[in-house]
Amino acid sequence: MKRCDVVVIGGGAAGLSAALLLSRARRKVLVVDAGQPRNAPAAHMHGYLSRDGMPPAELLTTGRSEVAGYGGEIVTGTVADLVPDGRTGFWVLLDNGQRISTRRLLVTTGLHDELPDIPGLSERWARDVLHCPYCHGHEVRDQQLGVIGGTQAP
Ligand SMILES: Cc1cc2nc3c(=O)[nH]c(=O)nc-3n(C[C@H](O)[C@H](O)[C@H](O)COP(=O)(O)OP(=O)(O)OC[C@H]3O[C@@H](n4cnc5c(N)ncnc54)[C@H](O)[C@@H]3O)c2cc1C
């Protein structure tokens, strides 16, 4: 089995950016990605210079091909465990039983949004329940808005 220089855990924008730089630096890089980026429910991304209005999946498809162009590998899967290999690196264990040997790890697993338990909210998430005025405020400009948030008074 070949040993990687770096395994990047999570192939969203952060992980692919890192993988691009590392593979350009001629490191042997492998990205393991579970394929659930935080903005997956959004139809378009905004406020990202040169990519405004692009579907989020398109950014990642382009990023993956840029990484692959420098020899970086991308594997679909979920990292279930990390085990020191007794030398200077790690075994990366995937939930499908695959094992990868690496000298270094980069964790770019993003955030998970925990939505409030309000009926109908999760169905509307990223459509008309919006988390970020900078990303999506323009799309609902001049409409009547409600705000969910803050802490409950004691
Ligand atoms: C609804 C919504 C809309 C948004 N719209 C915009 C926008 O318009 N413009 C903008 O600039 N930003 C927007 N954002 C913010 C943007 O989504 C984040 O800034 C961006 O996704 C962060 O990238 P990331 O690589 O850190 O994490 P993510 O994109 O979340 O990627 C992390 C990746 O790691 C994977 N992963 C997690 N755990 C494991 C594991 N154990 N093994 C393998 N893989 C794993 C996940 O499946 C995922 O693919 C939006 C966010 C949300 C929620």
The ligand as a Gaussian input file, in Angstrom:
#p B3LYP/6-31G(d) Opt

LIG

0 1
 C      -27.713000      27.111000       3.361000
 C      -26.337000      27.714000       3.233000
 C      -26.039000      28.573000       2.190000
 C      -24.778000      29.144000       2.069000
 N      -24.543000      30.022000       1.054000
 C      -23.325000      30.585000       0.927000
 C      -23.095000      31.556000      -0.093000
 O      -23.995000      31.898000      -0.863000
 N      -21.865000      32.100000      -0.179000
 C      -20.862000      31.750000       0.678000
 O      -19.742000      32.277000       0.542000
 N      -21.056000      30.828000       1.665000
 C      -22.265000      30.271000       1.817000
 N      -22.486000      29.382000       2.834000
 C      -21.377000      29.009000       3.702000
 C      -20.588000      27.849000       3.033000
 O      -21.461000      26.758000       2.866000
 C      -19.425000      27.453000       3.932000
 O      -18.614000      28.577000       4.207000
 C      -18.566000      26.385000       3.228000
 O      -19.364000      25.285000       2.840000
 C      -17.471000      25.951000       4.186000
 O      -16.662000      25.021000       3.493000
 P      -15.928000      23.852000       4.278000
 O      -15.069000      23.172000       3.268000
 O      -15.317000      24.365000       5.527000
 O      -17.092000      22.862000       4.797000
 P      -18.201000      22.046000       3.944000
 O      -18.539000      22.738000       2.665000
 O      -19.322000      21.745000       4.887000
 O      -17.433000      20.707000       3.573000
 C      -17.063000      19.762000       4.551000
 C      -17.034000      18.413000       3.864000
 O      -16.491000      17.469000       4.793000
 C      -17.235000      16.281000       4.682000
 N      -17.066000      15.493000       5.907000
 C      -17.518000      15.774000       7.168000
 N      -17.153000      14.799000       8.020000
 C      -16.451000      13.895000       7.275000
 C      -15.821000      12.655000       7.596000
 N      -15.815000      12.141000       8.845000
 N      -15.215000      11.976000       6.591000
 C      -15.203000      12.468000       5.313000
 N      -15.789000      13.649000       4.968000
 C      -16.401000      14.331000       5.940000
 C      -18.666000      16.739000       4.466000
 O      -19.483000      15.708000       3.933000
 C      -18.423000      17.902000       3.481000
 O      -18.441000      17.446000       2.149000
 C      -23.761000      28.825000       3.005000
 C      -24.060000      27.956000       4.068000
 C      -25.331000      27.418000       4.195000
 C      -25.658000      26.516000       5.359000

